[in-house]
């Protein structure tokens, strides 16, 4: 399924047609959704700029010089920065437009654990402060602003955040500023991230924010289950994003779609829309697939399908709160397999804190037109919770062909301030859906 609002989705629609024509061997993909970069006109190696791959020498200056060289030379089609096998210790560095960062097999870009090497940057305007603490935030290990045509790829080389020092500060309450991400691209377009391993990020792993035309495919993201807020991929106030064929096992949500925080997100007003997520496998002590809880700039037109999550707290989690404002609408989650998950589905309007005391308590979010279909779960503890907001009930919630089983009887659905419909749901759906059933809406949404 592709959702219109931009011609960017034409390649996705074409892929769907080819899939239907090609039979079971073919599968949908958005691989052609981001324009294929032209043949890069030059290639440089980090060793050309003094890089040393002994795992001890700090290579921040070498990476910075290499990127600056690519920016200066303006080669036809851009240039590739090649990272050979070895361990390349570095502090944060920027990317530039029309470049490919290529990690060879056996190459490891390893973040320094010397936190004094991490500069501070301003908070995102749609957050108004650091996500964890007031004030600025540490810059991401690899980052770029206002870029276009950027590829981060390779032969399954690794970007290693060495996040334990940051996790320890967070757990001990000694963290002075909000922790960095492994990769953040801001206000950028035509981005491809593929065939890379992300390991032990200090916080969120991949964070495209205010971006468009982003493809993330064939990446592996790993962090211990007790690593705090190490989300896998968080598209944030971004549009035309495709995430597919990834394995994610971290300490927080595998994928979480966001769009700003309370009054700052409302004022900035940048939505996340036209987002496809498919063929994701993984495990999380929180959610496999999530929307929120920061959704103040709106989230709409999202398709998530062919998901496989195990040993997680929640399979599908859509979360917001009073004071968030914004809307979450036109969401379809389909063909999901869950195993050993506490909550199969959770849609809640009382999740997540606030950046400060200045948020508008009357800014109630609107959650409307959500379809959850073809979901199977085994070893499930609780079928699900759908809890709307008293003065802003969640509407047109459709559950279809959703079946959960467990070793013990699965705890029943709990619903509040919600309307919609339910077809072929096991355990029996909550009365709020069956008594307000709009089967026409459910039928039309399938």
N, C-alpha and C positions, 0 to 999 in steps of 0.2 A: 504494500500500500504506500502511495506517495500522496502528499498533501500539497495542493496548489497554493500559490500566493507569490511564486517566483519562478522564472524560467529555469532557475538552477535545478528544479526537480525534474526537468525533462529527461535527463539521463536515467534517473531512478525509475520513471515511468516506463522508459524503453526497456530497462532491465526486467521489469515485471512482465512486460509483454513477451520478451525472449524466454523468461522462465516458464510462462504458460505454454509457449510453443515447444520448448525443449524438453519438457517432461521432468521426471524426478531427478535426473542427473544435474539439471541446472538449478541455480539458486539466486534469489534476488541479491543485488549488491548496489551500493552507491559508489563503487570504486571510481566510476567516471564522473561523479558529480562535481568534483573540484577539477578545474582545467588541468590537464597534464602539463607539467612544466616543460618548456622547450629544452632542447639539449643544452646543458650548461656549457658555457663557453670556456671555462677554465676549471682547474682543480688544484687545490693547494692542500698541504698536509700541515697539521699542527707542529710537526717536527721542523718544518721550514721556518718557524718563528720561535725556535728555541724550546719547544716542548720536550719534556723528558718523562718517559713512562715507567718510572721506578716506584710509583705509589707513595713517594715521600716528597719529591720536588713539587712545589706549588706552581701550577701552570696557568694561573689566572691571566697573567700578562701575555703569555703565548696565545691563548685563545682570543684575547681582546685584540692583539695585533693581527691575528689571522682574519678575524671578522672585519677589522678596519681595512685591511688590504683588499678584501672582496668588495667592500663598499666603494673604495677608491677606484678600482680598476674598471668597474662597469663593463665587464665582459659581456658579449652578446649572449643572451639567455641566462646570465648570472653565473655563479660559480659554486663549486662544491668544496666544503671543508672536510677533508678526510681525517678520520681519527683511527690510527693503526691499532693493532692488538697491543695490549698493555694496560696498565692502570695509570690513569691521568688524574692526579689530584688537582683540584682547582677550587677557587672561590667562584662567586657568581659572575656570569658574563652575558652580554647581550648578543642577539642575532641581528641580522640586517635583511632587507628585502632581496628577493631574487637569489636566494642561497639555499643550498642543501647541506645539512649537517649529517654526515654519513659515518656511522660507527661500524667498523669492520668486526667480523667474528672475533671474539676474544678481547674486544676493546671495552674498557670500563672508564667512564667519566665519573670520578668519585669526588663527592663534595667534602671540603675541609670541615672538620669539627671545631675549628677555631672560630667561635661566633663573632669575634672582633673583625673578621674578614668579610662579614656580611653587612653591607650598607643598609640604612633605613630609607624607605620611600614613603610617600604620602599615602594615606588610605584611599581606597577606591571611592569615588564620589557617590556611588549607589549604596555604599555601606556607611560612610560618614566617619568611620574610625576603623581601627584594626578589628578583625573578626573576633579576636580573643580578648584584646585589651584596648583601652582608649589610646588615641595617638596614632603614630605611624606603624609601619610593619617592616619586617625584614624582606629585602628583595628576594625574588625567586632565584634558584640556582641558574636556570636558563630562562631568559625572558626577552621580550621585545615589545615595543610600542609602535603603533601606526605602520605596520609592515604589510607587505603583500608578497605572494608567491614564496612561501617558506616551506621547505620539506625537511622533516626530521626522520631519518630512516637508517637502515643498515642491514647487517646480517645477524640480527638479534644480539647486538652489543647491548651493554647495560649502562643505565644512568643510575648511580648509587648515591642516595642522599645521606647515608650514614646518620640516620635520624635519631639514634638513641640519645645523644646529648640533648637534643631538643625535647624529646619525650620525657626525659628525666626532669628537666626544668619545669615542664608543664605539670608533671605529677607532684613535684615538690612545692609548686607555687612560687618559684623563683624566676619565672619567665618575665623579662622586662618589657617585651613587645610581642606582637603577634608573630607566630612562626612563619617561615618561608614555605613556598611550594617548590616542587621539583621543576615544573615547567609552567610558566604563565605567559600567555600572549594576549596583549590588550589592544583593542581597536584595530585589529588586523584582519586580513581577508586572504582567501585562497591558501589554506593551510593543510598540509598532509603530514600525519604522524603515523608511522607504520614500522613493523618489524623491529621493535625496540623493547627491552625489558626495563621497567621502572622498579627500583628497589629501595625500600626503607626511606621513603620521603619524610622530611620533618613534619609535614602536614599534608594538605591535599597534593595529589600527584600531578594531574593534568588539569589546568584551569584556563580555558579560553574565555575571556571576558570582553564584552562589547565587540565580538568577532562575527564574521560571516563567512560562509563557504569553508567549513572545517570538516575534514575527514580523518577519523581515527580508526585504524583497522590493524588487526594482527599484532596487537601489543599485549604484553604480559605485565601485570602490576602486582607486586608482592610486598607485604609488610606483616609483622606479627599481629596476632589478634588483639593484643593488649596495647598496640601503638595508638595513641589518641588522635582522633579526627584525621586519619590518613585516607580520606576518600580517594577512590580510584580516578574517576573522570567527572568533572563538574562543569558542564557548559553553563555559562552565567551571562544573562542578558545578551545572548547570542542567537543567531538565526542561521538556518540552512546548515545544520550540523548532522553528520552521519557517524555513528559509532557502531562498528560491527566486528565480529570474529575476534573477541578479546577474552582473555582469562584474567580475573581479578580476585585476589584474596588479600584483604587488608584489615585494618582495625576499625573501619567505619563503612559508610555506604559505598557499594561498588560503583554505582552511578547515581548522581544527584543533579537534577536540573534546577537552576536557581535564576533569580532576576532581581536581586537587590533587597535591602533590609529596611523595613518600616518607612519612616518619613523620608529617608534618603533615597530609597528605591522608588518611592512614589514620585518624588521630585525629579529624579533623573529620568524616569519614564522609559527605560529601554527594556522591551520584552524579550523573552526567549520564545521562539516560534519556529515551526518547520524543522522538527528534530526527529530523526529516525535512530532507533537503537535496536540491533538485532544480533542474534547468535552470540550472546554473552553467557559465559559460565563462570561461577565463582562462589565464594563463601565470605560471610561477613558477620561479626557479632551484632551488627545493626541491620541495615536493609540491603537487599540485592539491587532492586531498582527503586529509586526515590524521586519524588518531585518536592522541593522545598528543603527546609522550611522557609527560606528567604525567597519570597515570590511576589514582592511588592510591585515589581515592574510588569507583571502579567506573565503567564505561561500558557501557550495554546498551540494546537496542531502538533501533537506528539504521538508518534507510533513506536511502541516497544513490542517486539515479537521474538519468539524462539529464544526464550530465556531459560537458564538452568541454574538454580541456586540450591545450595545445600548447607547444612550446619549454620544457619543464620537465624537472627532474631525475627526478622520480618521478610517475607518474600517481596511484596509490592507495598510501598509506603508512600502515601501522598499526604503531606503535612503542611499546615499553615497555622495562623493564630490571629486572634483579635488584635488590631493595630497594624497588621500587615497591609491591609488593603489589597488592591489588585485582584486579578481573577486567575483561575485555573480552569481551562475549558478545552473541549474537543481533544480528549486524551483517549487513546486506545492501547490497551495492553492485552496481548494475545499469545496463545501457545506457550504456556509457561509450565515448567516442571520444577517441583519443589520436593526436597527430601530433608527431614530432620530440621524443620523450621517451626519456631514457636507460633507466630502469627502468620497465617497464609496471606492475609490482606489487612492493611490498616490505612484508613482514610480519616484524618483527625484534624480538628480545628482548634486544638489547644496545645500545640507543640512549638517549642522554640522560644528563646528569650528575646529581649529587646536591646537595642544599642545604648539607649539612655532613657531618661524619663520624659522626653519631649515628644514621644510618638503619640499619635492621635488614637485614643482608645475607641473612637467611633468609626475608625477606618476598618470596616469588616470585609474580609475577603469574600469573593464569590466563587464557589466551586460548582461547575455545571457541565453536564454532558461528558461523563466518564463511562467508558465501556471496558469491562474486564471479562474476557471470554477465553474458553478453552484452556483452563488452568487445572492441572492435576498435582496433588500433593500427597505424599506418604510421610508417616511419622510426624504429623502435624499436631500441635498441642491445642491451639485455639483457631477456629475457622477464621474469624476476623472481627474487626471493630470498625464501624462507620459512624463517626461522631461529628455531626455538624455543629453549627453555632446557632444559639437560640434565635437570634434576630437575623440570621443569614443562613437558612437551612441549605444543605447541599442538595442539588436537584439533578434530575435525569441521570441517576446512577444506575447503570445496567450491569447486572451480573448474569452471564450466560455460560452454561456448561462449565461450572466451577465445582470441583469435587475434591474434598479433603478426607483423608483416612489417617488413622493412627493406631498404635498398639492398644492404647486405652481409648475410650470414646472421645471423639474430638469435642472440645468445649464449644458451645453454640455461638452463633453470631450475636453481636450486640450492636444495636443501632439507636441513633438519637438525632433528631432534627435533620432528617433525610427523606427524600422521595425518589422514586424511580421504579425499577422493575427487576424481577429475578426469574430466570428460566433455567430449569435443570441444574439446581444448586443443591449440593450435599455437604454438610448437614443442611437441614431445611433453613431457608433464609429467614431473616428477622421479619417480624410482622410489619415493620415500617415500610419495607419494600413490597411485601405481598399485598398489604391492604391499600397501598397507594399505587399499585402496579400500573405502569403505563406500558403495556406489552407492545403497543404500536411503536413507541420509541425504541424499545429494545429490539424488536424485529427489524426496524429500519436501520438500526445501527450495526447489524450483523453483516 
